[in-house]
């Protein structure tokens, strides 16, 4: 027998939020009660970067997020092939751009 949800979740997505926020660096920290995900955009030639978005999750929701990401990555790779990850190196602050001199 199929269950039906009597109270479907109505999710609203504003135009501004639908644009998204680009991030090329994430820093994850945690305490005994929460995980904090800071999404940052590092720009070439700019030594200072700002947190663009912060998400705070319970440990259970952090685990659910990991499981959902794994599922989506597996589906993506089934269609598009393995995602290649370059060898981890230190993030250069100049990002390959010009280096300022005083």
N, CA, C and O atoms as a printed pandas DataFrame, in Angstrom:
     atom_number atom_name residue_name chain_id  residue_number  x_coord  y_coord  z_coord
0              1         N          UNK        A               1    0.838   -1.182    0.000
1              2        CA          UNK        A               1    0.000    0.000    0.000
2              3         C          UNK        A               1    0.882    1.246    0.000
3              4         O          UNK        A               1    1.837    1.335    0.773
4              5         N          UNK        A               2    0.569    2.186   -0.849
5              6        CA          UNK        A               2    1.370    3.386   -1.000
6              7         C          UNK        A               2    0.916    4.456   -0.014
7              8         O          UNK        A               2   -0.277    4.735    0.109
8              9         N          UNK        A               3    1.881    5.052    0.687
9             10        CA          UNK        A               3    1.544    6.119    1.623
10            11         C          UNK        A               3    1.510    7.439    0.877
11            12         O          UNK        A               3    2.301    7.669   -0.038
12            13         N          UNK        A               4    0.599    8.295    1.268
13            14        CA          UNK        A               4    0.549    9.629    0.695
14            15         C          UNK        A               4    0.820   10.627    1.804
15            16         O          UNK        A               4    0.420   10.425    2.951
16            17         N          UNK        A               5    1.492   11.688    1.456
17            18        CA          UNK        A               5    1.814   12.721    2.417
18            19         C          UNK        A               5    0.648   13.700    2.469
19            20         O          UNK        A               5    0.336   14.350    1.471
20            21         N          UNK        A               6    0.007   13.807    3.626
21            22        CA          UNK        A               6   -1.153   14.685    3.764
22            23         C          UNK        A               6   -0.752   16.150    3.784
23            24         O          UNK        A               6   -1.546   17.016    3.415
24            25         N          UNK        A               7    0.466   16.435    4.211
25            26        CA          UNK        A               7    0.953   17.808    4.294
26            27         C          UNK        A               7    2.214   17.963    3.449
27            28         O          UNK        A               7    3.320   17.980    3.990
28            29         N          UNK        A               8    2.061   18.078    2.122
29            30        CA          UNK        A               8    3.252   18.218    1.284
30            31         C          UNK        A               8    3.985   19.517    1.627
31            32         O          UNK        A               8    3.362   20.527    1.954
32            33         N          UNK        A               9    5.315   19.474    1.548
33            34        CA          UNK        A               9    6.138   20.628    1.848
34            35         C          UNK        A               9    6.124   21.568    0.655
35            36         O          UNK        A               9    6.447   21.173   -0.466
36            37         N          UNK        A              10    5.751   22.804    0.904
37            38        CA          UNK        A              10    5.724   23.816   -0.138
38            39         C          UNK        A              10    6.986   24.655    0.010
39            40         O          UNK        A              10    7.110   25.420    0.966
40            41         N          UNK        A              11    7.920   24.521   -0.922
41            42        CA          UNK        A              11    9.192   25.226   -0.849
42            43         C          UNK        A              11    9.164   26.415   -1.797
43            44         O          UNK        A              11    8.860   26.278   -2.982
44            45         N          UNK        A              12    9.484   27.582   -1.255
45            46        CA          UNK        A              12    9.513   28.807   -2.045
46            47         C          UNK        A              12   10.956   29.170   -2.347
47            48         O          UNK        A              12   11.807   29.129   -1.458
48            49         N          UNK        A              13   11.240   29.526   -3.593
49            50        CA          UNK        A              13   12.574   29.909   -4.020
50            51         C          UNK        A              13   12.486   31.278   -4.681
51            52         O          UNK        A              13   11.951   31.414   -5.782
52            53         N          UNK        A              14   13.020   32.297   -3.993
53            54        CA          UNK        A              14   12.969   33.651   -4.543
54            55         C          UNK        A              14   13.891   33.757   -5.752
55            56         O          UNK        A              14   14.778   32.924   -5.939
56            57         N          UNK        A              15   13.677   34.783   -6.571
57            58        CA          UNK        A              15   14.515   34.993   -7.751
58            59         C          UNK        A              15   15.969   35.198   -7.353
59            60         O          UNK        A              15   16.876   34.663   -7.992
60            61         N          UNK        A              16   16.187   35.968   -6.303
61            62        CA          UNK        A              16   17.539   36.256   -5.830
62            63         C          UNK        A              16   18.234   34.967   -5.377
63            64         O          UNK        A              16   19.394   34.730   -5.713
64            65         N          UNK        A              17   17.523   34.145   -4.618
65            66        CA          UNK        A              17   18.097   32.898   -4.119
66            67         C          UNK        A              17   18.331   31.912   -5.270
67            68         O          UNK        A              17   19.283   31.132   -5.230
68            69         N          UNK        A              18   17.475   31.942   -6.285
69            70        CA          UNK        A              18   17.601   31.027   -7.419
70            71         C          UNK        A              18   18.883   31.276   -8.209
71            72         O          UNK        A              18   19.373   30.373   -8.888
72            73         N          UNK        A              19   19.432   32.490   -8.131
73            74        CA          UNK        A              19   20.685   32.801   -8.816
74            75         C          UNK        A              19   21.843   32.030   -8.208
75            76         O          UNK        A              19   22.827   31.750   -8.892
76            77         N          UNK        A              20   21.740   31.687   -6.937
77            78        CA          UNK        A              20   22.798   30.948   -6.262
78            79         C          UNK        A              20   23.986   31.824   -5.919
79            80         O          UNK        A              20   24.058   32.991   -6.306
80            81         N          UNK        A              21   24.912   31.237   -5.186
81            82        CA          UNK        A              21   26.139   31.922   -4.804
82            83         C          UNK        A              21   27.291   31.003   -5.182
83            84         O          UNK        A              21   27.341   29.853   -4.748
84            85         N          UNK        A              22   28.212   31.507   -5.987
85            86        CA          UNK        A              22   29.362   30.708   -6.404
86            87         C          UNK        A              22   30.350   30.605   -5.251
87            88         O          UNK        A              22   30.651   31.597   -4.586
88            89         N          UNK        A              23   30.845   29.409   -5.023
89            90        CA          UNK        A              23   31.845   29.172   -3.987
90            91         C          UNK        A              23   32.895   28.220   -4.538
91            92         O          UNK        A              23   32.564   27.220   -5.175
92            93         N          UNK        A              24   34.173   28.538   -4.290
93            94        CA          UNK        A              24   35.231   27.627   -4.708
94            95         C          UNK        A              24   36.082   27.175   -3.526
95            96         O          UNK        A              24   37.173   26.631   -3.702
96            97         N          UNK        A              25   35.571   27.408   -2.320
97            98        CA          UNK        A              25   36.234   26.948   -1.113
98            99         C          UNK        A              25   35.180   26.772   -0.022
99           100         O          UNK        A              25   34.324   27.635    0.172
100          101         N          UNK        A              26   35.250   25.667    0.672
101          102        CA          UNK        A              26   34.352   25.435    1.812
102          103         C          UNK        A              26   35.195   25.061    3.022
103          104         O          UNK        A              26   36.127   24.264    2.927
104          105         N          UNK        A              27   34.856   25.642    4.143
105          106        CA          UNK        A              27   35.515   25.311    5.401
106          107         C          UNK        A              27   34.445   24.726    6.319
107          108         O          UNK        A              27   33.395   25.332    6.529
108          109         N          UNK        A              28   34.721   23.556    6.855
109          110        CA          UNK        A              28   33.752   22.858    7.698
110          111         C          UNK        A              28   34.318   22.718    9.107
111          112         O          UNK        A              28   35.429   22.220    9.295
112          113         N          UNK        A              29   33.550   23.157   10.084
113          114        CA          UNK        A              29   33.919   22.995   11.486
114          115         C          UNK        A              29   32.740   22.355   12.206
115          116         O          UNK        A              29   31.627   22.315   11.682
116          117         N          UNK        A              30   32.994   21.857   13.406
117          118        CA          UNK        A              30   31.894   21.244   14.141
118          119         C          UNK        A              30   32.119   21.338   15.647
119          120         O          UNK        A              30   33.243   21.480   16.130
120          121         N          UNK        A              31   31.013   21.254   16.358
121          122        CA          UNK        A              31   31.024   21.127   17.813
122          123         C          UNK        A              31   30.304   19.818   18.112
123          124         O          UNK        A              31   30.022   19.044   17.197
124          125         N          UNK        A              32   30.008   19.566   19.368
125          126        CA          UNK        A              32   29.298   18.328   19.681
126          127         C          UNK        A              32   27.833   18.385   19.275
127          128         O          UNK        A              32   27.153   17.359   19.293
128          129         N          UNK        A              33   27.331   19.563   18.908
129          130        CA          UNK        A              33   25.905   19.672   18.583
130          131         C          UNK        A              33   25.601   20.215   17.194
131          132         O          UNK        A              33   24.439   20.228   16.788
132          133         N          UNK        A              34   26.625   20.670   16.443
133          134        CA          UNK        A              34   26.340   21.224   15.125
134          135         C          UNK        A              34   27.557   21.183   14.218
135          136         O          UNK        A              34   28.701   21.152   14.672
136          137         N          UNK        A              35   27.273   21.184   12.911
137          138        CA          UNK        A              35   28.289   21.328   11.881
138          139         C          UNK        A              35   28.078   22.691   11.239
139          140         O          UNK        A              35   26.944   23.088   10.975
140          141         N          UNK        A              36   29.166   23.406   10.991
141          142        CA          UNK        A              36   29.091   24.718   10.358
142          143         C          UNK        A              36   29.841   24.641    9.040
143          144         O          UNK        A              36   31.028   24.317    9.012
144          145         N          UNK        A              37   29.144   24.942    7.941
145          146        CA          UNK        A              37   29.725   24.942    6.606
146          147         C          UNK        A              37   29.803   26.383    6.126
147          148         O          UNK        A              37   28.776   27.028    5.913
148          149         N          UNK        A              38   31.021   26.887    5.957
149          150        CA          UNK        A              38   31.232   28.230    5.431
150          151         C          UNK        A              38   31.655   28.105    3.972
151          152         O          UNK        A              38   32.632   27.428    3.652
152          153         N          UNK        A              39   30.907   28.767    3.093
153          154        CA          UNK        A              39   31.197   28.752    1.660
154          155         C          UNK        A              39   31.817   30.088    1.288
155          156         O          UNK        A              39   31.264   31.151    1.569
156          157         N          UNK        A              40   32.983   30.009    0.649
157          158        CA          UNK        A              40   33.809   31.177    0.386
158          159         C          UNK        A              40   34.126   31.254   -1.097
159          160         O          UNK        A              40   34.231   30.232   -1.774
160          161         N          UNK        A              41   34.279   32.473   -1.596
161          162        CA          UNK        A              41   34.712   32.683   -2.983
162          163         C          UNK        A              41   36.084   33.336   -2.936
163          164         O          UNK        A              41   36.224   34.470   -2.478
164          165         N          UNK        A              42   37.109   32.607   -3.417
165          166        CA          UNK        A              42   38.465   33.127   -3.487
166          167         C          UNK        A              42   38.665   33.654   -4.906
167          168         O          UNK        A              42   38.422   32.936   -5.876
168          169         N          UNK        A              43   39.109   34.912   -5.029
169          170        CA          UNK        A              43   39.276   35.510   -6.350
170          171         C          UNK        A              43   40.748   35.710   -6.670
171          172         O          UNK        A              43   41.549   35.958   -5.769
172          173         N          UNK        A              44   41.117   35.604   -7.950
173          174        CA          UNK        A              44   42.513   35.779   -8.358
174          175         C          UNK        A              44   43.068   37.136   -7.946
175          176         O          UNK        A              44   42.425   38.168   -8.142
176          177         N          UNK        A              45   44.263   37.123   -7.375
177          178        CA          UNK        A              45   44.937   38.372   -7.035
178          179         C          UNK        A              45   44.380   39.079   -5.814
179          180         O          UNK        A              45   44.834   40.175   -5.485
180          181         N          UNK        A              46   43.415   38.488   -5.138
181          182        CA          UNK        A              46   42.810   39.121   -3.967
182          183         C          UNK        A              46   43.141   38.265   -2.745
183          184         O          UNK        A              46   42.638   37.149   -2.618
184          185         N          UNK        A              47   43.982   38.777   -1.849
185          186        CA          UNK        A              47   44.408   37.966   -0.707
186          187         C          UNK        A              47   43.355   37.795    0.380
187          188         O          UNK        A              47   43.518   36.956    1.265
188          189         N          UNK        A              48   42.282   38.574    0.329
189          190        CA          UNK        A              48   41.236   38.487    1.347
190          191         C          UNK        A              48   39.965   37.911    0.711
191          192         O          UNK        A              48   39.551   38.332   -0.370
192          193         N          UNK        A              49   39.367   36.959    1.391
193          194        CA          UNK        A              49   38.132   36.353    0.870
194          195         C          UNK        A              49   37.068   36.407    1.961
195          196         O          UNK        A              49   37.381   36.296    3.146
196          197         N          UNK        A              50   35.820   36.578    1.561
197          198        CA          UNK        A              50   34.717   36.661    2.506
198          199         C          UNK        A              50   33.883   35.399    2.459
199          200         O          UNK        A              50   33.753   34.753    1.419
200          201         N          UNK        A              51   33.322   35.061    3.602
201          202        CA          UNK        A              51   32.336   33.984    3.639
202          203         C          UNK        A              51   31.093   34.514    2.933
203          204         O          UNK        A              51   30.565   35.563    3.304
204          205         N          UNK        A              52   30.629   33.796    1.924
205          206        CA          UNK        A              52   29.461   34.204    1.160
206          207         C          UNK        A              52   28.179   33.598    1.698
207          208         O          UNK        A              52   27.096   34.160    1.536
208          209         N          UNK        A              53   28.313   32.425    2.350
209          210        CA          UNK        A              53   27.138   31.765    2.903
210          211         C          UNK        A              53   27.586   30.846    4.033
211          212         O          UNK        A              53   28.636   30.210    3.946
212          213         N          UNK        A              54   26.786   30.779    5.091
213          214        CA          UNK        A              54   27.071   29.878    6.214
214          215         C          UNK        A              54   25.833   29.036    6.451
215          216         O          UNK        A              54   24.727   29.555    6.596
216          217         N          UNK        A              55   26.038   27.726    6.488
217          218        CA          UNK        A              55   24.957   26.782    6.760
218          219         C          UNK        A              55   25.297   26.064    8.060
219          220         O          UNK        A              55   26.409   25.559    8.218
220          221         N          UNK        A              56   24.349   26.015    8.987
221          222        CA          UNK        A              56   24.543   25.339   10.261
222          223         C          UNK        A              56   23.586   24.149   10.298
223          224         O          UNK        A              56   22.380   24.302   10.104
224          225         N          UNK        A              57   24.145   22.955   10.552
225          226        CA          UNK        A              57   23.370   21.711   10.514
226          227         C          UNK        A              57   23.539   20.933   11.808
227          228         O          UNK        A              57   24.568   21.028   12.476
228          229         N          UNK        A              58   22.519   20.167   12.149
229          230        CA          UNK        A              58   22.678   19.201   13.226
230          231         C          UNK        A              58   23.543   18.067   12.699
231          232         O          UNK        A              58   23.644   17.893   11.485
232          233         N          UNK        A              59   24.174   17.287   13.581
233          234        CA          UNK        A              59   24.971   16.151   13.093
234          235         C          UNK        A              59   24.157   15.195   12.210
235          236         O          UNK        A              59   24.668   14.700   11.206
236          237         N          UNK        A              60   22.907   14.935   12.574
237          238        CA          UNK        A              60   22.072   14.044   11.758
238          239         C          UNK        A              60   21.858   14.618   10.364
239          240         O          UNK        A              60   21.951   13.889    9.377
240          241         N          UNK        A              61   21.571   15.918   10.270
241          242        CA          UNK        A              61   21.352   16.515    8.955
242          243         C          UNK        A              61   22.647   16.605    8.154
243          244         O          UNK        A              61   22.622   16.517    6.926
244          245         N          UNK        A              62   23.780   16.779    8.838
245          246        CA          UNK        A              62   25.065   16.767    8.134
246          247         C          UNK        A              62   25.288   15.393    7.499
247          248         O          UNK        A              62   25.734   15.299    6.355
248          249         N          UNK        A              63   24.978   14.344    8.236
249          250        CA          UNK        A              63   25.121   12.979    7.711
250          251         C          UNK        A              63   24.173   12.757    6.531
251          252         O          UNK        A              63   24.553   12.146    5.532
252          253         N          UNK        A              64   22.945   13.252    6.651
253          254        CA          UNK        A              64   21.991   13.127    5.542
254          255         C          UNK        A              64   22.474   13.892    4.303
255          256         O          UNK        A              64   22.271   13.444    3.175
256          257         N          UNK        A              65   23.110   15.041    4.520
257          258        CA          UNK        A              65   23.655   15.816    3.405
258          259         C          UNK        A              65   24.760   15.024    2.701
259          260         O          UNK        A              65   24.802   14.970    1.472
260          261         N          UNK        A              66   25.646   14.414    3.478
261          262        CA          UNK        A              66   26.712   13.590    2.892
262          263         C          UNK        A              66   26.110   12.463    2.061
263          264         O          UNK        A              66   26.557   12.211    0.942
264          265         N          UNK        A              67   25.104   11.786    2.598
265          266        CA          UNK        A              67   24.470   10.677    1.877
266          267         C          UNK        A              67   23.813   11.169    0.587
267          268         O          UNK        A              67   23.903   10.502   -0.444
268          269         N          UNK        A              68   23.157   12.325    0.636
269          270        CA          UNK        A              68   22.505   12.871   -0.554
270          271         C          UNK        A              68   23.544   13.284   -1.596
271          272         O          UNK        A              68   23.340   13.066   -2.790
272          273         N          UNK        A              69   24.654   13.876   -1.156
273          274        CA          UNK        A              69   25.717   14.241   -2.093
274          275         C          UNK        A              69   26.326   12.999   -2.747
275          276         O          UNK        A              69   26.551   12.978   -3.958
276          277         N          UNK        A              70   26.593   11.965   -1.942
277          278        CA          UNK        A              70   27.136   10.719   -2.504
278          279         C          UNK        A              70   26.207   10.131   -3.546
279          280         O          UNK        A              70   26.655    9.690   -4.604
280          281         N          UNK        A              71   24.919   10.120   -3.255
281          282        CA          UNK        A              71   23.935    9.585   -4.195
282          283         C          UNK        A              71   23.934   10.380   -5.495
283          284         O          UNK        A              71   23.922    9.803   -6.582
284          285         N          UNK        A              72   23.948   11.702   -5.379
285          286        CA          UNK        A              72   23.930   12.545   -6.573
286          287         C          UNK        A              72   25.227   12.453   -7.354
287          288         O          UNK        A              72   25.204   12.464   -8.585
288          289         N          UNK        A              73   26.353   12.362   -6.671
289          290        CA          UNK        A              73   27.636   12.210   -7.368
290          291         C          UNK        A              73   27.667   10.878   -8.114
291          292         O          UNK        A              73   28.118   10.820   -9.257
292          293         N          UNK        A              74   27.194    9.816   -7.478
293          294        CA          UNK        A              74   27.146    8.509   -8.155
294          295         C          UNK        A              74   26.287    8.566   -9.408
295          296         O          UNK        A              74   26.668    8.018  -10.443
296          297         N          UNK        A              75   25.135    9.220   -9.332
297          298        CA          UNK        A              75   24.262    9.337  -10.514
298          299         C          UNK        A              75   24.911   10.188  -11.599
299          300         O          UNK        A              75   24.818    9.865  -12.784
300          301         N          UNK        A              76   25.570   11.280  -11.194
301          302        CA          UNK        A              76   26.267   12.147  -12.144
302          303         C          UNK        A              76   27.352   11.359  -12.869
303          304         O          UNK        A              76   27.456   11.417  -14.094
304          305         N          UNK        A              77   28.179   10.603  -12.088
305          306        CA          UNK        A              77   29.284    9.852  -12.681
306          307         C          UNK        A              77   28.794    8.708  -13.562
307          308         O          UNK        A              77   29.481    8.332  -14.512
308          309         N          UNK        A              78   27.638    8.152  -13.273
309          310        CA          UNK        A              78   27.081    7.094  -14.107
310          311         C          UNK        A              78   26.771    7.627  -15.506
311          312         O          UNK        A              78   26.851    6.890  -16.488
312          313         N          UNK        A              79   26.424    8.888  -15.588
313          314        CA          UNK        A              79   26.079    9.501  -16.877
314          315         C          UNK        A              79   27.293   10.159  -17.528
315          316         O          UNK        A              79   27.489   10.041  -18.738
316          317         N          UNK        A              80   28.113   10.855  -16.726
317          318        CA          UNK        A              80   29.180   11.703  -17.261
318          319         C          UNK        A              80   30.590   11.170  -17.076
319          320         O          UNK        A              80   31.543   11.785  -17.556
320          321         N          UNK        A              81   30.745   10.056  -16.402
321          322        CA          UNK        A              81   32.080    9.541  -16.127
322          323         C          UNK        A              81   32.613   10.075  -14.801
323          324         O          UNK        A              81   32.070   11.013  -14.218
324          325         N          UNK        A              82   33.696    9.446  -14.344
325          326        CA          UNK        A              82   34.281    9.794  -13.053
326          327         C          UNK        A              82   34.711   11.254  -12.998
327          328         O          UNK        A              82   35.269   11.783  -13.960
328          329         N          UNK        A              83   34.452   11.888  -11.890
329          330        CA          UNK        A              83   34.936   13.248  -11.645
330          331         C          UNK        A              83   36.396   13.125  -11.241
331          332         O          UNK        A              83   36.728   12.402  -10.301
332          333         N          UNK        A              84   37.267   13.834  -11.954
333          334        CA          UNK        A              84   38.690   13.782  -11.649
334          335         C          UNK        A              84   39.014   14.839  -10.601
335          336         O          UNK        A              84   38.608   15.996  -10.711
336          337         N          UNK        A              85   39.755   14.414   -9.583
337          338        CA          UNK        A              85   40.182   15.338   -8.539
338          339         C          UNK        A              85   41.685   15.486   -8.650
339          340         O          UNK        A              85   42.432   14.511   -8.575
340          341         N          UNK        A              86   42.118   16.738   -8.833
341          342        CA          UNK        A              86   43.551   17.007   -8.928
342          343         C          UNK        A              86   44.177   16.794   -7.559
343          344         O          UNK        A              86   43.515   16.906   -6.527
344          345         N          UNK        A              87   45.443   16.490   -7.575
345          346        CA          UNK        A              87   46.170   16.284   -6.319
346          347         C          UNK        A              87   46.039   17.529   -5.444
347          348         O          UNK        A              87   46.183   18.655   -5.921
348          349         N          UNK        A              88   45.769   17.313   -4.177
349          350        CA          UNK        A              88   45.589   18.422   -3.246
350          351         C          UNK        A              88   46.877   19.207   -3.103
351          352         O          UNK        A              88   47.937   18.650   -2.818
352          353         N          UNK        A              89   46.767   20.508   -3.306
353          354        CA          UNK        A              89   47.901   21.410   -3.114
354          355         C          UNK        A              89   47.414   22.604   -2.322
355          356         O          UNK        A              89   46.211   22.842   -2.220
356          357         N          UNK        A              90   48.338   23.348   -1.767
357          358        CA          UNK        A              90   47.966   24.556   -1.036
358          359         C          UNK        A              90   47.337   25.543   -2.008
359          360         O          UNK        A              90   47.801   25.694   -3.138
360          361         N          UNK        A              91   46.297   26.204   -1.572
361          362        CA          UNK        A              91   45.602   27.178   -2.405
362          363         C          UNK        A              91   46.447   28.442   -2.509
363          364         O          UNK        A              91   46.671   29.106   -1.496
364          365         N          UNK        A              92   46.927   28.798   -3.710
365          366        CA          UNK        A              92   47.734   30.012   -3.828
366          367         C          UNK        A              92   46.863   31.241   -3.651
367          368         O          UNK        A              92   45.784   31.339   -4.236
368          369         N          UNK        A              93   47.333   32.172   -2.845
369          370        CA          UNK        A              93   46.537   33.372   -2.606
370          371         C          UNK        A              93   46.418   34.239   -3.845
371          372         O          UNK        A              93   45.438   34.971   -3.987
372          373         N          UNK        A              94   47.389   34.179   -4.747
373          374        CA          UNK        A              94   47.273   35.003   -5.951
374          375         C          UNK        A              94   46.518   34.289   -7.048
375          376         O          UNK        A              94   46.226   34.890   -8.082
376          377         N          UNK        A              95   46.184   32.989   -6.846
377          378        CA          UNK        A              95   45.339   32.241   -7.765
378          379         C          UNK        A              95   45.861   32.279   -9.186
379          380         O          UNK        A              95   45.088   32.140  -10.134
380          381         N          UNK        A              96   47.166   32.466   -9.346
381          382        CA          UNK        A              96   47.759   32.492  -10.673
382          383         C          UNK        A              96   47.717   33.848  -11.325
383          384         O          UNK        A              96   48.170   33.999  -12.459
384          385         N          UNK        A              97   47.180   34.848  -10.635
385          386        CA          UNK        A              97   47.099   36.202  -11.181
386          387         C          UNK        A              97   48.374   36.984  -10.905
387          388         O          UNK        A              97   49.350   36.430  -10.400
388          389         N          UNK        A              98   48.367   38.264  -11.231
389          390        CA          UNK        A              98   49.567   39.075  -11.012
390          391         C          UNK        A              98   49.862   39.215   -9.530
391          392         O          UNK        A              98   48.956   39.271   -8.699
392          393         N          UNK        A              99   51.155   39.272   -9.215
393          394        CA          UNK        A              99   51.574   39.419   -7.832
394          395         C          UNK        A              99   51.901   40.885   -7.598
395          396         O          UNK        A              99   52.719   41.460   -8.316
396          397         N          UNK        A             100   51.268   41.497   -6.594
397          398        CA          UNK        A             100   51.523   42.915   -6.290
398          399         C          UNK        A             100   52.862   43.111   -5.627
399          400         O          UNK        A             100   53.327   42.252   -4.879
400          401         N          UNK        A             101   53.485   44.244   -5.902
401          402        CA          UNK        A             101   54.756   44.588   -5.290
402          403         C          UNK        A             101   54.658   45.979   -4.711
403          404         O          UNK        A             101   53.943   46.833   -5.235
404          405         N          UNK        A             102   55.388   46.207   -3.612
405          406        CA          UNK        A             102   55.373   47.525   -2.984
406          407         C          UNK        A             102   56.656   48.237   -3.269
407          408         O          UNK        A             102   56.844   49.370   -2.826
